[in-house]
Amino acid sequence: MDNKKEKNPAHDWPTYIKQAIKTGLESTTPYKVIPYKNGIGIKKIEFIKPIKYSKKQGPSLEALYNN
């Protein structure tokens, strides 16, 4: 038998935080997830104000998140 354990998001903080960030950006009410510096846990959640932009110009939510 193979004794390798599958990573459970409840026990794997980096995976959980990545999923939370992706979910927040794709949500109908977008929000930013701010993890603790040590990468274990979520420090804060900030809601992003909706912005108007054209398809040709304008920042994406991911660009705003990374700034």
C-alpha positions as a LaTeX table, in Angstrom:
\begin{tabular}{lrrr}
\hline
Residue & $x$ (\AA) & $y$ (\AA) & $z$ (\AA) \\
\hline
Met1 & 0.00 & 0.00 & 0.00 \\
Asp2 & 1.03 & 3.55 & $-0.62$ \\
Asn3 & 1.42 & 5.50 & 2.62 \\
Lys4 & 1.60 & 8.95 & 1.03 \\
Lys5 & $-0.91$ & 11.39 & 2.45 \\
Glu6 & $-2.82$ & 13.74 & 0.21 \\
Lys7 & $-2.52$ & 17.41 & 1.07 \\
Asn8 & $-5.61$ & 18.58 & 2.86 \\
Pro9 & $-6.29$ & 22.33 & 2.40 \\
Ala10 & $-7.28$ & 22.52 & 6.05 \\
His11 & $-3.73$ & 21.53 & 7.02 \\
Asp12 & $-1.85$ & 23.13 & 4.13 \\
Trp13 & $-1.93$ & 26.93 & 4.65 \\
Pro14 & $-0.19$ & 28.01 & 1.42 \\
Thr15 & $-2.72$ & 26.05 & $-0.67$ \\
Tyr16 & $-5.64$ & 27.33 & 1.40 \\
Ile17 & $-4.51$ & 30.96 & 1.08 \\
Lys18 & $-4.04$ & 30.65 & $-2.70$ \\
Gln19 & $-7.56$ & 29.23 & $-3.01$ \\
Ala20 & $-8.96$ & 32.01 & $-0.80$ \\
Ile21 & $-7.25$ & 34.71 & $-2.91$ \\
Lys22 & $-8.59$ & 33.19 & $-6.14$ \\
Thr23 & $-12.10$ & 32.87 & $-4.71$ \\
Gly24 & $-12.02$ & 36.47 & $-3.47$ \\
Leu25 & $-11.01$ & 37.88 & $-6.84$ \\
Glu26 & $-13.64$ & 35.86 & $-8.71$ \\
Ser27 & $-16.44$ & 36.64 & $-6.25$ \\
Thr28 & $-19.41$ & 38.81 & $-7.23$ \\
Thr29 & $-18.28$ & 41.11 & $-4.39$ \\
Pro30 & $-14.49$ & 41.01 & $-4.86$ \\
Tyr31 & $-12.23$ & 41.04 & $-1.82$ \\
Lys32 & $-8.54$ & 40.79 & $-0.96$ \\
Val33 & $-7.21$ & 38.16 & 1.42 \\
Ile34 & $-4.21$ & 39.32 & 3.43 \\
Pro35 & $-2.29$ & 36.46 & 5.08 \\
Tyr36 & 0.03 & 36.77 & 8.08 \\
Lys37 & 3.72 & 37.29 & 7.26 \\
Asn38 & 4.59 & 33.76 & 8.36 \\
Gly39 & 1.99 & 32.39 & 5.90 \\
Ile40 & $-0.07$ & 30.64 & 8.55 \\
Gly41 & $-3.56$ & 32.08 & 8.78 \\
Ile42 & $-5.50$ & 34.99 & 7.36 \\
Lys43 & $-4.79$ & 38.39 & 8.91 \\
Lys44 & $-7.44$ & 40.47 & 7.20 \\
Ile45 & $-10.02$ & 40.53 & 4.42 \\
Glu46 & $-10.61$ & 43.80 & 2.56 \\
Phe47 & $-13.45$ & 44.36 & 0.14 \\
Ile48 & $-12.47$ & 45.95 & $-3.19$ \\
Lys49 & $-14.57$ & 48.85 & $-4.41$ \\
Pro50 & $-16.01$ & 48.18 & $-7.85$ \\
Ile51 & $-14.27$ & 50.15 & $-10.58$ \\
Lys52 & $-15.32$ & 51.04 & $-14.10$ \\
Tyr53 & $-12.92$ & 50.28 & $-16.90$ \\
Ser54 & $-13.05$ & 49.57 & $-20.58$ \\
Lys55 & $-11.92$ & 46.33 & $-22.19$ \\
Lys56 & $-9.11$ & 48.12 & $-24.03$ \\
Gln57 & $-7.82$ & 50.04 & $-21.04$ \\
Gly58 & $-8.09$ & 49.75 & $-17.33$ \\
Pro59 & $-6.66$ & 47.69 & $-14.54$ \\
Ser60 & $-7.80$ & 44.19 & $-13.77$ \\
Leu61 & $-8.62$ & 43.10 & $-10.25$ \\
Glu62 & $-5.45$ & 41.02 & $-10.17$ \\
Ala63 & $-3.37$ & 44.08 & $-11.06$ \\
Leu64 & $-5.02$ & 46.04 & $-8.25$ \\
Tyr65 & $-4.46$ & 43.18 & $-5.83$ \\
Asn66 & $-0.72$ & 43.03 & $-6.52$ \\
Asn67 & $-0.14$ & 46.76 & $-5.98$ \\
\hline
\end{tabular}
